[in-house]
Amino acid sequence: MRARRLAHERRRARKRRFWKRVRAFIVLLLVLGLVGSAAWFAWTQLTGDQTQSAQSSDDYPGPGVDPVDVTIEQGQSGADMGQILVDAGVVKSVDAFIRAFQANKAASSIRPGTYTLKTQMSASQAVAALLDEANRSDNTVTVVPGQTAEQVADRIAQVTGISAADIAAAMADTASLGLPEEAGGVLEGWLAPGSYEVGSADTPTSLLSQMVAGTVAELDRLGVAAADRQTVLIKASILEREVNIDEYLPMVARVIENRLTKPDAETRGLLNMDSSVLYGVGKTGGVPTVDDTEDDNPYNSYLYPGLPPTPIAQPSVEAIEAVLHPADGEWLYYVTIDLDTGETLFATTLSEQEANVQKFRDYCSANPGKC
């Protein structure tokens, strides 16, 4: 019995010693945890102050001092922009600008262009200023569907300040512009509509090359064979100048096809398009006069059957698509009878057309100065 009691006491003693060691270990862990937390807090406070101090030292407080113009080019990154602003004295460091750029979710929408900012701006203020269109100069060349190449050249001159003579020289060097052979050395119709940002390194050649490349890419996308490109653009350019409501484009495209493919019809293979007549006498709008319709030039579709020798304007994608997919119909004629609404009527015979034309004359009588 005594031996069993002694063994029992020994076991209890061992358990007490074990739990005593466990408690001591837990206490030690708690102490180490507290010490570690205190050390970490002290370290983060120290490094945080240092980081904050470092960040504030590489950034201006703002709001800025003297006006300065800077140019942001197409495709530049936040780091690229930061370097430009540092070089111009706008922000203090590229790092500060990158931080502000990354912190502003809208920063990726900063557009190319020339901006009026200030020297010694804070990086965040600089980003905000670049997002404000009021600070951005208009240095965009916009090609509008229906414009002639001459009008595009005028716009390039207005935006860039480059002389008309230099622009004309660039337009004449069509090989440098990448103009396809089938264009016959004439840019008309090959300058893709759209907006083109002008960078500091841009020239008339670089801008015009972009426009030509845009047209080639669009024709390729639509599956137009190289041999058909010029014909498609000629037809589409006429559509662009003849129609001001897209829903009529496929219908007028069918009229053009019917007149070209039915030489024995009443129209005798003549397009009779006012737009080409006006182009031939150097006009860009209005209604042709009797003298205009009698002027002997290859664009006078009242005198010469078939298509004019070149496009007469820059066509939209919608006009090109209408040429490729004309509506079904037997129409040979059409006339816009209301220049305010664009309402257009179609006819298959000359007598029907004459009745529709009278409606246009009535509109003109009721609206002096509009026709």
C-alpha positions in Angstrom: 0.0 0.0 0.0 2.8 2.4 0.9 4.6 1.7 -2.4 1.4 2.5 -4.3 1.0 5.8 -2.4 4.6 6.8 -3.1 4.1 6.0 -6.8 0.9 8.1 -6.9 2.7 11.0 -5.2 5.5 10.9 -7.7 3.1 11.0 -10.6 1.3 14.0 -9.1 4.6 15.7 -8.6 5.6 15.1 -12.2 2.3 16.6 -13.4 2.7 19.7 -11.2 6.3 20.2 -12.6 5.0 19.7 -16.2 2.2 22.3 -15.8 4.5 24.7 -14.0 6.8 24.6 -17.1 3.8 25.0 -19.5 2.7 28.1 -17.5 6.2 29.5 -17.5 6.4 29.0 -21.3 3.1 30.7 -21.9 4.1 33.6 -19.8 7.4 33.8 -21.7 5.5 33.8 -25.0 3.2 36.6 -23.8 6.2 38.7 -22.7 8.0 38.2 -26.0 4.8 39.1 -27.9 4.4 42.3 -25.9 8.0 43.2 -26.4 7.9 42.4 -30.1 4.7 44.4 -30.6 6.3 47.4 -28.9 9.4 47.1 -31.0 7.3 46.8 -34.2 5.2 49.8 -33.3 8.3 51.9 -32.6 9.9 50.7 -35.9 6.8 51.5 -38.0 6.5 54.9 -36.4 10.2 55.6 -37.1 10.1 54.4 -40.7 6.7 55.9 -41.4 8.0 59.3 -40.3 11.0 58.8 -42.4 8.9 57.7 -45.5 6.5 60.6 -45.0 9.4 62.9 -44.7 11.1 61.5 -47.8 7.9 61.8 -49.8 7.2 65.3 -48.7 10.8 66.2 -49.6 10.4 65.1 -53.2 7.2 67.0 -53.8 6.3 70.7 -53.9 3.6 71.9 -51.6 1.9 73.7 -54.5 -0.2 75.4 -55.7 2.4 76.6 -58.3 4.1 79.8 -59.3 4.6 80.8 -63.0 2.6 79.5 -66.0 4.4 77.1 -68.3 3.3 75.0 -71.3 4.1 71.3 -71.5 3.3 68.8 -74.3 2.1 65.3 -73.6 2.6 63.0 -76.5 0.4 60.1 -77.6 1.1 56.8 -75.7 3.2 58.2 -72.9 3.2 56.5 -69.6 2.9 58.1 -66.2 6.6 58.0 -65.8 7.1 59.6 -69.2 4.8 62.4 -68.2 6.5 62.8 -64.9 9.9 63.3 -66.5 8.4 65.9 -68.9 6.9 67.8 -65.9 10.2 67.6 -64.0 12.1 69.0 -66.9 9.6 71.8 -67.2 9.9 72.6 -63.5 6.2 71.7 -62.8 6.8 68.9 -60.3 9.7 68.2 -58.1 10.3 64.5 -58.9 9.1 61.7 -61.1 8.5 59.5 -58.1 6.1 62.0 -56.6 4.2 62.3 -59.9 4.0 58.5 -60.3 2.5 58.2 -56.8 -0.1 60.9 -57.6 -0.8 59.3 -61.0 -1.4 55.9 -59.5 -3.6 57.3 -56.8 -5.9 59.0 -59.3 -8.1 56.5 -61.0 -8.9 58.9 -63.9 -5.2 59.6 -64.7 -5.1 56.9 -67.4 -7.5 59.1 -69.4 -5.1 62.1 -69.7 -5.1 63.1 -73.4 -2.2 64.1 -75.5 -1.9 67.8 -76.1 -0.3 71.0 -74.9 -1.2 72.0 -71.4 -0.8 75.3 -69.6 0.3 74.4 -66.0 2.4 76.1 -63.4 5.9 75.7 -62.1 6.3 74.1 -58.6 2.9 72.4 -58.5 2.3 69.5 -56.1 2.2 66.2 -58.0 -1.5 65.6 -57.2 -2.4 69.1 -58.5 -0.4 68.5 -61.6 -2.4 65.3 -62.3 -5.6 67.2 -61.7 -4.6 70.0 -64.0 -3.8 67.5 -66.8 -7.3 66.0 -66.4 -8.8 69.5 -66.8 -9.6 70.1 -70.5 -9.6 73.9 -69.8 -5.8 73.7 -69.5 -5.4 71.9 -72.8 -4.8 73.7 -76.1 -6.6 72.6 -79.2 -4.0 70.8 -81.2 -6.2 68.2 -82.8 -6.7 67.9 -86.6 -10.2 66.6 -87.2 -11.1 65.2 -90.6 -14.9 65.4 -91.1 -16.6 63.1 -93.6 -17.4 65.1 -96.7 -14.4 67.4 -96.4 -12.1 67.8 -99.4 -8.3 67.2 -99.2 -7.9 71.0 -99.5 -10.1 71.6 -96.4 -8.0 69.0 -94.5 -4.9 70.8 -95.5 -6.3 74.1 -94.2 -7.1 72.5 -90.9 -3.6 71.1 -90.6 -2.2 74.6 -91.2 -4.6 76.2 -88.6 -3.6 73.7 -85.9 0.1 73.4 -86.5 1.0 76.8 -87.9 2.9 75.0 -90.8 2.8 76.9 -94.0 0.4 76.0 -96.8 3.3 75.5 -99.1 5.0 72.9 -96.9 1.7 71.1 -96.5 1.1 71.1 -100.2 4.6 69.7 -100.8 3.9 66.9 -98.3 0.7 66.1 -100.1 2.4 66.0 -103.4 4.9 63.4 -102.2 2.4 60.6 -102.1 5.0 57.9 -102.0 6.2 59.1 -98.6 2.6 59.0 -97.4 2.1 55.4 -98.2 -0.7 56.1 -100.8 -1.5 52.9 -102.6 -0.8 52.8 -106.3 -4.5 52.4 -107.3 -5.1 56.0 -106.0 -3.2 57.3 -109.0 -1.2 59.8 -106.9 -4.3 61.7 -105.7 -5.0 61.9 -102.0 -8.6 62.9 -102.3 -10.8 60.3 -100.6 -7.9 58.6 -98.9 -7.7 60.7 -95.7 -9.6 58.8 -93.1 -12.1 60.8 -91.1 -11.3 61.1 -87.4 -9.4 63.1 -84.8 -5.6 63.2 -84.9 -3.6 64.5 -82.0 -0.6 66.6 -83.1 2.6 66.0 -81.2 5.7 68.1 -81.1 7.4 65.7 -83.5 4.6 65.5 -86.0 4.9 66.9 -89.5 2.4 67.1 -92.4 3.9 63.9 -93.7 3.4 62.0 -90.4 -0.2 63.3 -90.0 -1.2 62.6 -93.6 0.4 59.1 -93.4 -1.8 58.3 -90.4 -4.9 59.3 -92.4 -4.0 57.2 -95.4 -3.1 54.2 -93.3 -6.5 54.6 -91.6 -8.3 54.4 -94.9 -6.3 51.4 -96.0 -7.0 49.6 -92.7 -10.7 50.3 -93.0 -10.9 49.0 -96.5 -9.0 45.9 -95.5 -11.4 45.4 -92.6 -14.3 45.6 -94.9 -12.8 43.1 -97.3 -12.4 45.5 -100.2 -9.9 44.1 -102.8 -7.0 46.5 -103.7 -8.2 46.6 -107.3 -11.6 47.9 -106.1 -10.5 50.4 -103.5 -10.5 53.5 -105.7 -13.9 52.7 -107.3 -15.4 52.1 -103.8 -14.0 55.4 -102.5 -15.3 57.4 -105.5 -18.8 56.1 -105.1 -18.7 56.5 -101.3 -17.4 60.1 -101.6 -20.4 61.0 -103.9 -22.7 59.4 -101.4 -21.1 61.4 -98.6 -21.7 64.7 -100.4 -25.2 63.8 -101.6 -26.8 62.3 -98.5 -27.2 63.9 -95.1 -29.2 61.1 -93.4 -27.6 57.7 -93.1 -30.8 55.8 -93.7 -30.8 57.0 -97.3 -27.2 55.9 -98.0 -28.0 52.4 -99.2 -30.8 53.7 -101.4 -28.8 56.3 -103.1 -26.0 53.7 -103.5 -28.5 51.6 -105.4 -29.4 54.6 -107.6 -25.7 55.0 -108.5 -25.4 51.3 -109.4 -28.6 51.4 -111.5 -27.4 54.5 -113.4 -24.0 53.0 -114.1 -25.2 49.5 -115.0 -28.2 50.5 -117.2 -26.8 52.7 -119.9 -30.0 52.2 -122.0 -32.3 53.6 -119.2 -33.6 57.1 -119.1 -30.4 58.4 -117.4 -28.2 57.0 -120.3 -25.4 56.1 -118.0 -25.0 59.6 -116.6 -24.8 60.0 -112.8 -26.3 63.5 -112.9 -24.9 64.1 -109.4 -24.8 67.7 -108.2 -22.0 66.9 -105.8 -19.5 65.9 -108.5 -20.5 68.9 -110.7 -19.8 71.3 -107.8 -16.5 69.6 -107.1 -15.5 70.1 -110.7 -16.0 73.9 -110.5 -14.3 74.2 -107.1 -17.4 74.5 -104.9 -18.2 72.5 -101.7 -21.9 73.1 -101.3 -25.1 74.6 -102.6 -27.0 73.9 -105.7 -25.3 74.0 -109.1 -26.0 76.9 -111.5 -26.7 76.4 -115.2 -23.2 77.4 -115.9 -21.9 74.8 -113.4 -23.8 72.0 -115.1 -22.5 73.1 -118.5 -18.8 73.5 -117.4 -16.7 71.1 -119.4 -14.6 69.1 -116.8 -14.3 65.4 -116.1 -16.3 65.7 -112.9 -19.3 67.0 -114.7 -21.6 64.0 -114.4 -24.2 65.8 -116.4 -21.9 65.7 -119.4 -19.8 62.6 -119.0 -21.1 59.1 -118.2 -19.7 56.8 -115.6 -17.7 57.8 -112.5 -15.6 60.9 -112.1 -11.8 60.2 -112.2 -11.2 60.5 -108.4 -13.1 60.7 -105.2 -14.6 64.1 -104.5 -14.3 64.1 -100.6 -13.4 61.9 -97.7 -16.2 59.3 -97.2 -17.4 58.0 -93.9 -17.4 54.3 -93.0 -21.2 54.3 -93.3 -20.9 55.5 -96.9 -18.4 52.9 -97.8 -20.5 50.2 -96.3 -23.5 51.4 -98.2 -21.6 51.1 -101.5 -20.7 47.6 -100.6 -24.3 46.7 -99.6 -26.7 48.9 -101.6 -30.4 48.5 -101.0 -32.6 46.6 -103.4 -34.7 48.7 -105.8 -35.1 49.9 -109.4 -34.7 53.6 -108.6 -33.0 55.8 -111.1 -33.8 59.1 -109.4 -34.0 60.8 -106.1 -34.3 64.3 -104.7 -34.1 65.9 -101.3 -37.3 67.9 -101.0 -36.7 69.4 -97.5 -33.2 70.8 -96.7 -34.3 71.2 -93.0 -35.3 67.6 -92.4 -33.4 65.9 -95.2 -36.5 64.1 -96.5 -35.6 62.4 -99.7 -37.9 60.9 -102.3 -37.0 58.1 -104.9 -38.4 57.4 -108.3 -38.0 54.9 -111.1 -39.2 57.1 -114.0 -38.5 60.7 -115.1 -42.1 61.7 -114.7 -42.2 60.6 -111.1 -38.9 62.5 -110.5 -40.3 65.6 -112.1 -43.2 65.5 -109.7 -40.8 65.1 -106.7 -38.6 67.9 -108.0 -41.6 70.2 -108.0 -42.0 69.5 -104.3 -38.4 70.7 -103.9 -39.1 73.9 -105.8 -42.1 74.5 -103.6 -39.9 74.1 -100.6 -37.4 76.6 -102.0 -40.2 79.1 -102.7 -41.4 78.8 -99.1 -37.9 79.1 -97.7 -36.1 82.0 -99.5 -32.3 81.8 -99.2 -32.1 78.1 -98.3 -31.8 76.7 -101.8 
